[in-house]
Amino acid sequence: MTDDHASGYEVELGHPLAGPSSDVALDDPEFELTLVGGIPVTGEPVPYFVARGSDREALDGLLDDHASIDRFEPISDGPEGRLYRCEWATRDGDIISAIRECDGIVRRMVGTSHGWSLSVYFPSNELTTRFHDACLSRDIDIDVRRVEPARLDERHPPDIALSEKQLTALRLAFERGYFETPKETALDDIASQLGITEQALSQRLRRALRHLVGSAIDDLERDPRSE
């Protein structure tokens, strides 16, 4: 018995972060909106987002005005961000409807000052092509960055993946020798290059390292060959 049905294509794309309140939220250098979990968009999904940023009123306004979100409510609030429960607005002609029609699964979705970055799994090449054609015919603004064969079990769930900001901070810290002994650069020098405060960089690196450690531990627990 084969498992060919688990093979498909992973599409990484960009999409504008629309909404009248988006400009206010994007003025916050710490703004980031991350989808929690792998959410199938073929039924009636209820996504959760973790929002990071100092202007919580602007974050609420962005979600309230966003065309793809019908309603939302904050679930919890803490130093790592605010957790929101959202419901998609099912409107013909938008990117969510195109993903749903083509049996897509949103595996990663992060909103930053550069817009949405999505990673979507489609079960077949035909459905991948149909999604692309649907976006073109409906004038849905997408920037396709990568398309490659994939399987549902090849990648970690989005909630343990690094965000773009975390990855950028880690890469820069590594390249500048911050993790060497002794350190070859100071935290404030890296923060200056990123245009954020030293405290914000410290928190970002700590979250990123925690994700990496958690992912490594999860890999060890799932691999029966590991001791």
DRENDO-1510 file (C-alpha; in Angstrom, 1 decimal, always signed):
<recs>
REC; n; res; u; v; w
REC; 1; MET; +0.0; +0.0; +0.0 .
REC; 2; THR; +1.5; +3.3; -1.1 .
REC; 3; ASP; +1.1; +6.8; +0.5 .
REC; 4; ASP; +1.2; +8.8; -2.8 .
REC; 5; HIS; -1.7; +10.8; -1.5 .
REC; 6; ALA; +0.7; +12.4; +1.0 .
REC; 7; SER; +2.8; +13.9; -1.8 .
REC; 8; GLY; +2.2; +17.3; -3.2 .
REC; 9; TYR; +3.7; +20.7; -3.7 .
REC; 10; GLU; +4.8; +23.4; -1.3 .
REC; 11; VAL; +4.3; +27.0; -2.5 .
REC; 12; GLU; +5.9; +29.9; -0.7 .
REC; 13; LEU; +4.5; +33.3; -1.6 .
REC; 14; GLY; +4.0; +36.8; -0.5 .
REC; 15; HIS; +0.7; +38.7; -0.3 .
REC; 16; PRO; +0.0; +42.4; +0.8 .
REC; 17; LEU; -1.0; +43.1; +4.3 .
REC; 18; ALA; -4.1; +45.0; +3.5 .
REC; 19; GLY; -6.3; +47.1; +5.8 .
REC; 20; PRO; -6.7; +50.8; +6.7 .
REC; 21; SER; -5.0; +50.3; +10.1 .
REC; 22; SER; -2.0; +48.4; +8.7 .
REC; 23; ASP; +0.1; +51.6; +8.3 .
REC; 24; VAL; -0.2; +52.3; +12.0 .
REC; 25; ALA; +0.7; +48.8; +13.0 .
REC; 26; LEU; +3.6; +48.6; +10.6 .
REC; 27; ASP; +5.2; +51.7; +12.2 .
REC; 28; ASP; +5.9; +49.5; +15.2 .
REC; 29; PRO; +9.4; +47.9; +14.5 .
REC; 30; GLU; +8.4; +44.9; +16.6 .
REC; 31; PHE; +5.2; +44.2; +14.6 .
REC; 32; GLU; +4.7; +40.5; +13.7 .
REC; 33; LEU; +1.6; +38.4; +13.2 .
REC; 34; THR; +2.1; +34.6; +13.1 .
REC; 35; LEU; -0.4; +31.9; +12.4 .
REC; 36; VAL; -0.3; +29.2; +15.0 .
REC; 37; GLY; -0.5; +25.6; +13.8 .
REC; 38; GLY; -1.1; +24.0; +10.4 .
REC; 39; ILE; -4.7; +25.0; +9.6 .
REC; 40; PRO; -6.5; +23.3; +6.7 .
REC; 41; VAL; -8.5; +25.8; +4.8 .
REC; 42; THR; -10.9; +23.3; +3.2 .
REC; 43; GLY; -13.6; +23.4; +5.8 .
REC; 44; GLU; -14.4; +26.1; +8.4 .
REC; 45; PRO; -11.0; +26.8; +10.0 .
REC; 46; VAL; -10.6; +28.8; +13.1 .
REC; 47; PRO; -7.0; +30.2; +13.0 .
REC; 48; TYR; -5.0; +31.4; +16.0 .
REC; 49; PHE; -2.5; +34.2; +15.6 .
REC; 50; VAL; +0.3; +35.4; +17.9 .
REC; 51; ALA; +0.7; +39.1; +17.6 .
REC; 52; ARG; +3.9; +40.9; +18.7 .
REC; 53; GLY; +4.2; +44.6; +18.9 .
REC; 54; SER; +4.1; +47.4; +21.5 .
REC; 55; ASP; +1.0; +49.1; +20.1 .
REC; 56; ARG; -1.8; +46.6; +21.0 .
REC; 57; GLU; -4.5; +49.1; +19.9 .
REC; 58; ALA; -3.0; +49.2; +16.4 .
REC; 59; LEU; -2.9; +45.4; +16.3 .
REC; 60; ASP; -6.6; +45.2; +17.2 .
REC; 61; GLY; -7.3; +47.7; +14.5 .
REC; 62; LEU; -5.4; +45.8; +11.9 .
REC; 63; LEU; -7.3; +42.6; +12.6 .
REC; 64; ASP; -10.6; +44.4; +12.8 .
REC; 65; ASP; -10.1; +46.0; +9.4 .
REC; 66; HIS; -8.5; +43.1; +7.6 .
REC; 67; ALA; -10.7; +41.9; +4.7 .
REC; 68; SER; -9.9; +38.2; +5.3 .
REC; 69; ILE; -10.8; +38.2; +9.0 .
REC; 70; ASP; -14.5; +38.1; +9.9 .
REC; 71; ARG; -14.1; +38.4; +13.7 .
REC; 72; PHE; -11.5; +37.9; +16.4 .
REC; 73; GLU; -11.0; +37.9; +20.1 .
REC; 74; PRO; -7.9; +38.0; +22.3 .
REC; 75; ILE; -7.3; +34.8; +24.2 .
REC; 76; SER; -4.2; +35.5; +26.3 .
REC; 77; ASP; -1.6; +38.2; +26.7 .
REC; 78; GLY; +2.0; +37.8; +27.8 .
REC; 79; PRO; +5.6; +38.8; +27.2 .
REC; 80; GLU; +5.8; +36.6; +24.1 .
REC; 81; GLY; +2.8; +38.4; +22.5 .
REC; 82; ARG; -1.0; +38.4; +22.4 .
REC; 83; LEU; -2.8; +35.3; +21.2 .
REC; 84; TYR; -5.9; +35.9; +19.1 .
REC; 85; ARG; -8.7; +33.6; +18.0 .
REC; 86; CYS; -9.9; +34.6; +14.5 .
REC; 87; GLU; -12.5; +33.5; +12.0 .
REC; 88; TRP; -11.9; +33.7; +8.3 .
REC; 89; ALA; -14.2; +35.9; +6.2 .
REC; 90; THR; -15.3; +33.7; +3.3 .
REC; 91; ARG; -15.4; +36.0; +0.4 .
REC; 92; ASP; -15.2; +35.1; -3.3 .
REC; 93; GLY; -12.2; +36.4; -5.1 .
REC; 94; ASP; -9.7; +36.6; -2.2 .
REC; 95; ILE; -6.6; +34.5; -1.5 .
REC; 96; ILE; -8.3; +32.5; +1.2 .
REC; 97; SER; -11.1; +31.4; -1.1 .
REC; 98; ALA; -8.5; +30.4; -3.8 .
REC; 99; ILE; -6.6; +28.3; -1.3 .
REC; 100; ARG; -9.8; +26.6; -0.1 .
REC; 101; GLU; -11.0; +25.8; -3.6 .
REC; 102; CYS; -7.7; +24.1; -4.4 .
REC; 103; ASP; -7.6; +22.0; -1.1 .
REC; 104; GLY; -4.6; +23.9; +0.2 .
REC; 105; ILE; -3.3; +23.8; +3.7 .
REC; 106; VAL; -1.6; +26.9; +5.1 .
REC; 107; ARG; +1.5; +25.6; +6.9 .
REC; 108; ARG; +3.1; +28.9; +7.7 .
REC; 109; MET; +1.7; +32.4; +7.6 .
REC; 110; VAL; +3.6; +35.4; +9.0 .
REC; 111; GLY; +2.7; +39.1; +8.7 .
REC; 112; THR; +5.4; +41.7; +8.9 .
REC; 113; SER; +6.1; +45.2; +7.6 .
REC; 114; HIS; +6.8; +43.6; +4.2 .
REC; 115; GLY; +3.4; +41.9; +4.0 .
REC; 116; TRP; +2.2; +38.3; +4.5 .
REC; 117; SER; +4.6; +35.4; +3.9 .
REC; 118; LEU; +2.7; +32.1; +3.3 .
REC; 119; SER; +3.8; +28.6; +2.8 .
REC; 120; VAL; +0.9; +26.5; +1.4 .
REC; 121; TYR; +0.7; +22.8; +0.7 .
REC; 122; PHE; -1.3; +21.5; -2.3 .
REC; 123; PRO; -2.0; +17.8; -2.7 .
REC; 124; SER; -1.1; +17.7; -6.5 .
REC; 125; ASN; +0.5; +19.6; -9.3 .
REC; 126; GLU; -2.9; +20.1; -10.9 .
REC; 127; LEU; -4.2; +21.9; -7.8 .
REC; 128; THR; -1.1; +23.9; -7.5 .
REC; 129; THR; -1.5; +25.2; -11.0 .
REC; 130; ARG; -5.2; +25.8; -10.5 .
REC; 131; PHE; -4.5; +28.0; -7.5 .
REC; 132; HIS; -1.9; +30.0; -9.5 .
REC; 133; ASP; -4.4; +30.5; -12.4 .
REC; 134; ALA; -7.2; +31.4; -10.0 .
REC; 135; CYS; -5.0; +34.2; -8.4 .
REC; 136; LEU; -4.2; +35.5; -11.9 .
REC; 137; SER; -7.8; +35.5; -13.1 .
REC; 138; ARG; -9.0; +37.3; -10.0 .
REC; 139; ASP; -6.2; +39.8; -9.9 .
REC; 140; ILE; -5.0; +38.5; -6.5 .
REC; 141; ASP; -1.7; +40.0; -5.7 .
REC; 142; ILE; +0.8; +37.2; -5.0 .
REC; 143; ASP; +4.6; +37.0; -5.2 .
REC; 144; VAL; +5.5; +33.3; -5.8 .
REC; 145; ARG; +8.9; +32.8; -4.3 .
REC; 146; ARG; +9.3; +29.0; -4.3 .
REC; 147; VAL; +7.5; +25.9; -5.6 .
REC; 148; GLU; +8.9; +22.4; -4.8 .
REC; 149; PRO; +7.6; +18.9; -4.3 .
REC; 150; ALA; +6.8; +18.2; -0.7 .
REC; 151; ARG; +5.2; +15.7; +1.7 .
REC; 152; LEU; +3.0; +16.5; +4.6 .
REC; 153; ASP; +5.4; +14.9; +7.0 .
REC; 154; GLU; +8.6; +16.6; +5.7 .
REC; 155; ARG; +8.4; +19.8; +7.7 .
REC; 156; HIS; +7.8; +20.8; +11.2 .
REC; 157; PRO; +4.5; +22.5; +12.1 .
REC; 158; PRO; +4.5; +26.3; +11.8 .
REC; 159; ASP; +4.3; +26.9; +15.5 .
REC; 160; ILE; +7.9; +25.7; +16.0 .
REC; 161; ALA; +9.3; +27.4; +12.9 .
REC; 162; LEU; +11.4; +30.5; +13.1 .
REC; 163; SER; +9.9; +33.8; +12.0 .
REC; 164; GLU; +11.7; +35.8; +9.3 .
REC; 165; LYS; +12.8; +38.4; +12.0 .
REC; 166; GLN; +14.1; +35.7; +14.3 .
REC; 167; LEU; +16.0; +34.0; +11.5 .
REC; 168; THR; +17.6; +37.3; +10.3 .
REC; 169; ALA; +18.7; +38.1; +13.9 .
REC; 170; LEU; +20.2; +34.6; +14.4 .
REC; 171; ARG; +22.0; +34.7; +11.1 .
REC; 172; LEU; +23.5; +38.1; +11.7 .
REC; 173; ALA; +24.5; +37.2; +15.2 .
REC; 174; PHE; +26.1; +34.0; +14.0 .
REC; 175; GLU; +27.9; +35.8; +11.1 .
REC; 176; ARG; +29.2; +38.5; +13.4 .
REC; 177; GLY; +30.6; +36.0; +15.9 .
REC; 178; TYR; +28.2; +36.8; +18.7 .
REC; 179; PHE; +28.1; +33.1; +19.7 .
REC; 180; GLU; +31.9; +32.7; +19.7 .
REC; 181; THR; +33.9; +32.5; +22.9 .
REC; 182; PRO; +35.0; +35.2; +23.5 .
REC; 183; LYS; +32.3; +37.1; +21.6 .
REC; 184; GLU; +33.5; +38.9; +18.5 .
REC; 185; THR; +30.7; +41.5; +18.5 .
REC; 186; ALA; +28.4; +43.1; +21.0 .
REC; 187; LEU; +24.6; +42.8; +21.2 .
REC; 188; ASP; +24.2; +46.5; +20.8 .
REC; 189; ASP; +26.2; +46.5; +17.5 .
REC; 190; ILE; +23.9; +43.8; +16.1 .
REC; 191; ALA; +20.8; +45.6; +17.3 .
REC; 192; SER; +22.0; +48.8; +15.6 .
REC; 193; GLN; +22.4; +47.0; +12.3 .
REC; 194; LEU; +18.8; +45.7; +12.6 .
REC; 195; GLY; +17.4; +49.1; +13.7 .
REC; 196; ILE; +16.0; +47.8; +16.9 .
REC; 197; THR; +16.8; +48.2; +20.6 .
REC; 198; GLU; +19.3; +45.9; +22.4 .
REC; 199; GLN; +16.4; +44.6; +24.6 .
REC; 200; ALA; +14.3; +43.8; +21.6 .
REC; 201; LEU; +17.1; +41.9; +20.0 .
REC; 202; SER; +17.8; +40.0; +23.2 .
REC; 203; GLN; +14.2; +38.9; +23.4 .
REC; 204; ARG; +14.1; +37.9; +19.7 .
REC; 205; LEU; +17.2; +35.8; +20.0 .
REC; 206; ARG; +15.9; +34.1; +23.2 .
REC; 207; ARG; +12.6; +33.2; +21.4 .
REC; 208; ALA; +14.5; +31.9; +18.4 .
REC; 209; LEU; +16.9; +29.8; +20.5 .
REC; 210; ARG; +14.0; +28.4; +22.5 .
REC; 211; HIS; +12.3; +27.4; +19.2 .
REC; 212; LEU; +15.4; +25.7; +18.0 .
REC; 213; VAL; +16.0; +23.8; +21.2 .
REC; 214; GLY; +12.4; +22.7; +21.3 .
REC; 215; SER; +12.6; +21.5; +17.7 .
REC; 216; ALA; +15.8; +19.6; +18.4 .
REC; 217; ILE; +14.2; +17.9; +21.5 .
REC; 218; ASP; +11.1; +17.1; +19.5 .
REC; 219; ASP; +13.3; +15.5; +16.8 .
REC; 220; LEU; +15.1; +13.4; +19.3 .
REC; 221; GLU; +11.9; +12.2; +20.9 .
REC; 222; ARG; +10.4; +11.3; +17.5 .
REC; 223; ASP; +13.5; +9.4; +16.3 .
REC; 224; PRO; +13.6; +5.9; +17.8 .
REC; 225; ARG; +17.3; +5.6; +16.9 .
REC; 226; SER; +18.2; +8.4; +19.2 .
REC; 227; GLU; +19.6; +7.6; +22.6 .
</recs>
